[in-house]
Amino acid sequence: MTQTTTTPQVAVIGLGSMGMGVAQSLVRAGITTRGLDINPATKQAFVDAGGYAAKDLSDAVAGCNIIILMLVNSQQCDAVLFGEQGMANELPAGTIVVLCSTTSASYARDLNVRLSAIDLTMIDAPVSGGAAKAMTGDMSIMASGAPEAFAQCQTVFDAISAKLYVVGDDVGAGESVKMVNQLLAGVHIAAAAEAMALGIKSGLDPEMVYEIICNSAGCSWMFENRVPHILKGDYSPNSMVDIFVKDLGIVLDAGHEMKFPLPIAASALQQFLTASAAGFGQEDDSAVIKAYPGVNLPQSKS
């Protein structure tokens, strides 16, 4: 059966730190939204925000013509689409699948081929801005896909983003731009951690170092945003160390495919791998500072 509904009926698969904000922004915009997550507390939080928490994948996509994937990686995306209880074959022809997860461009292109073979349309639309901007509907989205698909999703993108960059018609271009962003984000977080570790090891007051750098040429958005986690000794995750193990891994894999050197990204990845191997993979990505030995880090005041 071909999907003919033009009013957006949206399913958000994955209500994590970004997915919850996306789903709630859609609800606030008056768009019928069904959300699915494996965490019961997360599902209840979405219900409390006025959304519909689906029981399973079939329930999540029932009646929906736009499916937004806000999952951690390509393996999770494949599982919900083509796994044992995968939803891809349940979707009416013409349904639009919006891939907001950060994956490799090659995975996005391959997924587009597989979805096209069963008459589904795909937009490659990774996001940036963090949980706070997701919650206010102010994310940046770097997207690629067919113009007619964007036309059908315009009200959805208006609800969840402050800036939508359509970077091309060919699926995969959006993930390529996100890859560049994640290279910078990962390097900046690792550099901020190294700088703070050096300052603390030198006997400086970390609060003073933070204030001075935030008002000096060496500051970056990531330094300003992540170092407060270190100062508070609070590594409750907004984005985890293991996210950058994955994302910088995608960057390095692309470099290998193109036979293109990426020495700075490779060095940053080693720091995140070191932190993950030491048991900090599920902590906030600022916990990469724990990869540096012999540093007396600030402790939580709680």
SULURGI-V469799 format. One record per pair of residues at least 24 apart in sequence whose C-alpha atoms are under 6 Angstrom apart, sorted by the first residue. I is the first residue (numbers start at 1). J is the second residue. If there is no record, write none. Layout:
# SULURGI-V469799
i=[I | I]
j=[J | J]
This chain:
# SULURGI-V469799
i=[1 | 2 | 2 | 2 | 3 | 3 | 3 | 9 | 9 | 10 | 10 | 10 | 11 | 11 | 11 | 11 | 12 | 13 | 13 | 14 | 14 | 17 | 18 | 18 | 19 | 21 | 21 | 22 | 22 | 25 | 25 | 26 | 34 | 65 | 66 | 66 | 66 | 67 | 67 | 68 | 69 | 69 | 70 | 70 | 71 | 74 | 93 | 93 | 94 | 95 | 96 | 96 | 97 | 98 | 98 | 99 | 99 | 100 | 100 | 101 | 102 | 104 | 105 | 105 | 105 | 108 | 109 | 109 | 124 | 124 | 125 | 137 | 138 | 140 | 141 | 142 | 143 | 143 | 144 | 144 | 144 | 144 | 144 | 144 | 145 | 145 | 145 | 179 | 187 | 189 | 190 | 192 | 193 | 201 | 226 | 231 | 232 | 233 | 233 | 233 | 234 | 235 | 235 | 236 | 236 | 237 | 237 | 238 | 239 | 239 | 240 | 240 | 240 | 240 | 241 | 241 | 241 | 242 | 245]
j=[92 | 92 | 93 | 94 | 92 | 93 | 94 | 64 | 65 | 64 | 66 | 67 | 35 | 60 | 61 | 67 | 68 | 69 | 70 | 70 | 71 | 131 | 131 | 134 | 70 | 134 | 135 | 134 | 160 | 137 | 160 | 159 | 60 | 95 | 95 | 96 | 97 | 97 | 98 | 98 | 99 | 100 | 100 | 101 | 101 | 103 | 119 | 120 | 120 | 120 | 121 | 122 | 122 | 122 | 123 | 124 | 125 | 125 | 126 | 126 | 126 | 250 | 172 | 175 | 176 | 172 | 171 | 172 | 171 | 174 | 174 | 161 | 162 | 164 | 165 | 174 | 167 | 174 | 168 | 169 | 170 | 171 | 173 | 174 | 169 | 170 | 171 | 251 | 268 | 222 | 268 | 223 | 289 | 295 | 286 | 298 | 300 | 298 | 299 | 300 | 300 | 283 | 284 | 283 | 284 | 283 | 284 | 284 | 284 | 285 | 282 | 283 | 284 | 285 | 281 | 284 | 285 | 281 | 272]
